[in-house]
């Protein structure tokens, strides 16, 4: 049961990352266009206020901004897609149908006048005036759709009605089920909503300590992949705050960044990317230098390549797992130290009044949402970051030297690497991954998130952990006895596509 629960939440976290990643990308466009529309920027660059540039910038701003109002439906589709074991396209389609059926059924219940629903938030969503549950409704729709799809997508009926079996039955059962849930939800959502809002109020009332706890947990959950779930809850539900009816710190920031003074959003950005920037841009790169310097001479070349790739991912895009997994298992004390420093980083950014939003913690978000946004107090990030670099470097170097610990790297001979083409290298990598996973017959399904190859297997005992090192893996996690995650960093998308192609998915 424990394995199933961990496996479920791991898969859920991966599914939630699909819309969050898309929103983060749209956020960069929104942030850049917002910055270019600021009076201070246009005063310095007058040509931005002329007709054509202003039209282009304002169009990009509006198009990228509207995406954030679609968060619930994106969750419904992505969760159904991510949790479906087969026929994922059918599940995604059914996820949208289920979400819309839910909206319409809830609207029907409200319009009956059965009871007074005025205490709940009623909004116009996709053309339907209904109960506004924010991202929660999309999450429910996605979970229910995925469960029904996995249960019924191969059901067979007698010949007379065989047309309605299998994939077609999924849409029917999802619509009926979600309509039923939609009829009941207005009757029970009010107390649930009050409870969620209350918990969010407690977290915000805790002030700096609450932010510290969030930041520490966000790092500690990295090995399990459940940090995606924690982040998504704060970014899209009342746990992250409520502002003028909008729920979730990310939703609030991106919808109001151009409409209210930036200081009004400080209580929401404290759970966003600003808390990560000191350790992503300064702390971890310094730790990487310490790791390299304490590495035995015969390993330095390979560790150097690993550290450079990890630093680039952390500094530029805020992807930290390649670095974190390099020391997480060989020096768990350092990972606990890193997690606590993460919590302190979040807390310091909040206390110092930094107001830098979006989800990333790298240099791109730092400039777009910090340097380019007047009043963001971005200068505290490099100031704190310098201290973080010194602390991380000295702590890592002292601990690794004292314990005589070095990063484990593959001992394979790379002398012929320059004679092998990129396509041949990828073919070798894919072949090794499949072999390490126990062969073709042991692999059930292959997915990926931003930095991890996520694979369901039939028999975990057939998996060869050591072979993954030959493929450039920074580490592995086994949330359950049927699911394994192999960390590759930003290059995982290309690897996952190649593996799926080899498996003829």
N, C-alpha and C positions, 0 to 999 in steps of 0.2 A: 504493500500500500504506500509506504514511504517513497519507494522508487517511482511509482506511478504519479504521485503528487508532484515530486520534484521534476519528473519528466514533463508533466503537463505545464507547470509554470515556466519551465525552460522554453518549451515550444510557444507558450503564450507570449513570453518576453520577446522572442524572435519575431512573432507575428506583429506585435505592437511596434516594432522598430521600422516596419515598412512605411507606414504613414508618417511616423516621426521623422524619418530620414528625408522623406519628400518635403515635409514642412520645413525642416532645417534648411534645405536647399532654397525653397521659396523665401524663407526668412532672409537669406543673404541678399536676394534681389530686392525684397521689401526694405531691408535696412539700408542698402546702398541708395535706392531711389528716395527713401525718406531723408537721408542725409543730404542728397543733392537738391532737395526741395526746401531745406532749411533757409530762412532769410539770411543767416550769417554766411552760409556757403555761397548763396547766390549774390550776396554783396561782394564777396571776394572774387567770384567768377561770374560776372554779369551775363555772359552769353548763355548761361543755363536758364535764365529767365526769358529768353527770346522764345518765339512761338513754337518752332519745330522741336528744339531740345526739351522744352517744358512739356509739350504734348507726349513725346516719347517717354520721358521720365514718369509723368503722371499716369500714363497707360500701364507701364510696367508696375507701378506702385499699386494700382487698383486691381490688376489681374493677379499679382502675387498675393495681395491681401485677402481677396475673396476666397482663396483656397482654405483659409483657416476656419471659415464658417462651415466647411464640409467635413470637419473632423469626425463627427459621429458616423457618417456614411462611409468614410474612409476606414474607420475601425471595423465596421460591419463587414466590409468587403475583405480587408486584409486578414482579419482573424479567421474568417471562414476559409480563405485561401491558404493561410499558413497552417491551420490545424487539420485540414482535409488530408487524408492519406493518399487518395487517388482522385483523378478527375478534378483537379483543383480549379479549373476554369468554371466548371459547373457549380462548384461550391461558392465561388466568388459571385457569380450571377445570382445564385439563390440567396446569398447574404444581403445583396441590395434589395431583392424582392421582400425578404423577411423584414428588413428594417422599415421599408415603406409600408408594408402591411401593418406593422406595429404602430406607426404614426397614424394611419387612417383609423384603425380600430380604437386607439386612444381618443382620437377626435370624436368618434361616434359616441363613446361613453360619456365624454364631457358634455356633448350636445343633448344628451338625454335628460339632463336636469335631475338625475337620480339623487345627487347630493351636491353640496356646495364645493366646487373645486377651485374657488377663487383664491384660496391660500397658496395654491401651487403656481409655479411659473408657466404661463401659457404663451407660446410663441408661434410665429409662422415659420414652418420648417418644410422646405421643398414644396411649397404651395399648400401646406396643410396646417391649419391652426390647431395645435395639439399640445400635450404636456411636454415641456422642454426638460429633458433629463440630461442634456449635454452628451458628452462622450459615453456616459453609462449606457444609454439606450443602444448605441452602436456596438458596444462591447457585448451586451446581452444578446443582441441579434447575431453577432458573429459566433459566439459560443454555442448558442442553440443550433444555428445553421450547421456548424461544423459537426456537432454531435449527430444531428439527424442525417446529414450527408453520409457520414462514415457508417451509419447503421443501415441506411436504406438505398444507397446508390446502386446496389446490385440486386435489389428485390425483383422477383419475377412473378407475373400474374398469369392467369389462364389466357389462352389464345385470344379470346374475344376482347379482352381489355389489355392485351400485352403491350400495346402502344404506350400505355400510361405507366409502365414499370420502369425500373432502373433510374436513369438520370432524370427522366421527366417526372417521376414520382417525387424526387427530391424537392423540386420547386413547389409542387402541390402541398406536400406535408409541411414544408417550411412556412408557406403562406398561412395555412390553417393554424399551425401552432403559434406563430408569432402574432396572428390576429387574436387568438385566445389570450396570449400574454398581454397584448395591448389593451384588451378590454378590462383585464384585472388590474393592471399596473396603476392607473389613476387612483384606485381605491387604497393602495398600499404604499405608494411612493412618498406621500407626505411625511410619515414618521421616519422612513429611511433617509429622506433628504435632510430632515432635521438632524439626524444622528451624524451624517457625513459632514454637514456644515458645522456641527458642534465640535467634531474631531479636528476639523480644519482650524476652527477658532482657537482650540487648545494649543495646537502647534504654533500658530502665529503669536498667541499670547505668551508663549514660552520665550519669545524673543531670540536673542543670540544663542541661547542654549539649545532651543529647538532647531535652529539652523545647523549648529554643530552636530547634533544627533543625526540629522538628515544627511549631512555631508559625509560623516563617518560611515553610516550604513551604506550609502551609495557606493563607497569604495569596497567595503567589506563584502558586499554581495557580488562583486566582480567575478570571483571564481565560479559561482553558480549560474551566472547570466541573469539572475533575478533583479539586477540593478535596473534593467530595462522596465520591469514592471513597476518598481518604486518610482522611477522617473516619470513614467507615463501617468501614474495616478496623480502625482503632484502637478504635472503639466496640463492635464485635461479634466480634472475633477475638482470639486470644492476643497479637497485636501490642500491644494495649492493656493486657495483663496478665491474669493468671489468679488467682482467689481462691476457695478452697474448691470448686474444680471449675467455677466460672462463668468464662466467657471474655469479654473485651472490657470496656473501662473503663466504658462507659455501662451495660451489663448489670450489672456488678458493683455500681456505685454505687446504681442504682435497686432492686436486689434486697436489698442489705444496709444501706441507709441507716437503717433502723429496727431492725436486728438487732445491729449492732456499734458500738463507739464511733466517732464521726465521724473521729477522727484516724487510724483504721486504713484509711480510704479515701483519704487524702491523695495516695498515689502513683498513684491512678487519676483523681481529679478534675483532676490537673495537665494532662490532655489534653482536658478538657471546657470548659464555658462560662466558667469563671473567668478563663482566659487572654485572653479576648476583651473582657471588660468594661471595662478601662481605656481601650482605644482605641475601642470601640463607643459607650460612654456619655460619654466625655470627649474623646478625641483627635480623632475624626472630626467631631463637632459644632464643635470649635474650628477645625478645618481648613475647614469650611463657612463659618464667619464670615470667615476670611481670604480665601477665594475670593470671597465677596460684596464684601468691602471693596476688593479689587483689581480688581473688574470695572468696565469703563467705564460711565459714567453711563447711556448709552442702552440698556445691556443689564441694568442692575441689577434692574429689576422682574421680568423673567423668570427671571434667575438666583436672585433671592430666593425665588421660588415653588419653584424646583427644589431649592434648598438646604433650605428648610423641610420639604418632603416627605421629602427624604433623611435629614435629622436625625431626624425623627419615626420613620421606619422603623428607623434604626440604634439610637436611644436606647430605644425602647419594645420592639421585637421582635428586635433584633439582625440585621436585614437590612441589609447594608452596601453592596450592589452599586450602588444608585442613586447613592450618593456616590462610591464608588470609580471607577465608570465615567465620572464627570464629569471626572476628571483623569487617568485611567489612560493614555489615548492622547496627550493633548496635553502631558502632563508625566510621562513614564515614570520619570524620576528620583525624583519624589515617590512614585510607587507602590512603587519599590524601597525607598525610605526607610520608607514605611508598612509594608511587609512585614517589614523588619528590626525595626521597632518592635513589630510583632505578635509576633515571636519573643521579643523582650525582655520583652514583657508576659506571655507564657506563663511564661517563666523566672522573672520576679520573683514572680508569684503562687505558684509552686512553692517558691521559696526562702523566702518570707515565711510559708509554712505556711497559705495560704488553702485552704479546703476547701469549694468551692461547685460543685456538680455540674450535671447536665443539659446540654443542647446549646446553648441560647440565650445571648447575651451582653448582653441588654437589661435594662431596669429590672424587668421582671416576674420573670425568673429571679433577679435580684439580691436581690429581697425574699424570694421564696418559698424559695429554696435558700441564701440568705446570711443576711439580717437575721433571718428567722424560725427559723433553725437554730442553737441554742446551740453554741458551739465552732467555728463556721465561719471565724472570723477575718475576717469580711466587711469590717471597717473599713479594712483595707489597700487595698481597691479604690478607694474615693474618695480616699484619701491619695495613692496612686500616680496615680490619675486626674487629680488637679489638676496634677501635674507634666506628665502627658501632654498636657493641654489647653494648657498654656503652651508646651511644646516644639512641638506640632503647629501651633499658631497662628503662632508666630514663624517656623518653618521654611517653612510654606506661604506666608506673607505675603512673606517675604524672597525666596524663589525665584521666585514668580509676578511680583513687582515687578521683580526683577532681569532676568528673561527677557522681561518685558512680555507675559506669557501671560494670556489670559482664556478662560473657558468659552465654548464655541460654543453658541449657542442659535438656535432657529428665528426667522426674521425675518418670519414670517407676521403679517398684520394680525389682531389679536384683538378689534377694535372691536365686532364684531357678536356676540361670544360670549354676552353677556347676553341676546340675543334668541333664542338657540338652546337648545332643551330638552336635557336630559341624554341622552335616547334618540337625539335627532338628532345630538348630538356623537359618541356612540358609533358610530352608523351611518357618520358621516364618517370617524372614525378607522379603522374596519374596512375601509371602501372604500379608504382611502389605504394601509393595510397590504397589502391584497391586490394593489393596483396596484404597490406598491414591491417586492413579492415576484415580480413578473413576470406577474401575472394568474392567473386561476383555473387555466388549463391548465399553469402552471409549478409549481404547488404539489402536492406528493405527500402529505404528512401534516403535521398541526399538533399539537404537544404543548406542555406547559409544565411548569416546576418552580416553586419558590417565587417566583422573581423574573424568570424569562426565558421568552420565547416561543420555542419550539424548532421549527424548520420544516425539513423535507426538501424540496428543490427539484430540478427536472430540470436546469435550466441556470442556474448562478450568474451568468453574464454578463448575464442579464435583470434581476437584482436591482438596485434603485436605492437605494444606501445613504443618500443625502441625504434622500430622502423620509421615512425613518423619524423624522427629527427633528420633522417636522410632527405626529407622533402621540404625542409625549411620550417618545420613547425616550431613554435615557441613554447608549446605546452599543450596538454590535453586535460579535459574535464569529463567525468562520467557521472552525470546527474542521476542515472538509473542504470539498471543492468541490461537495458536495451537501447540506450542512447549515449552517444559519445560526441564530444565537441573538440575539434582540433583547431588551435589558434594559429592563424597565418597572417593576421593584420590586413591592411588594405588590399592586398593582392588576392584575397580569398574569393572574390567574385569570379575572377578568371579561372582559378583552380576549380571552383565548384562547377562552372559551366563545362569545363573540360572533363571532369569526372562524370557528370550526368550524360555528356555526349558519349563517353566510353561505355557507359552502362545502357546507352540507347534509351534514355528517358525521353 
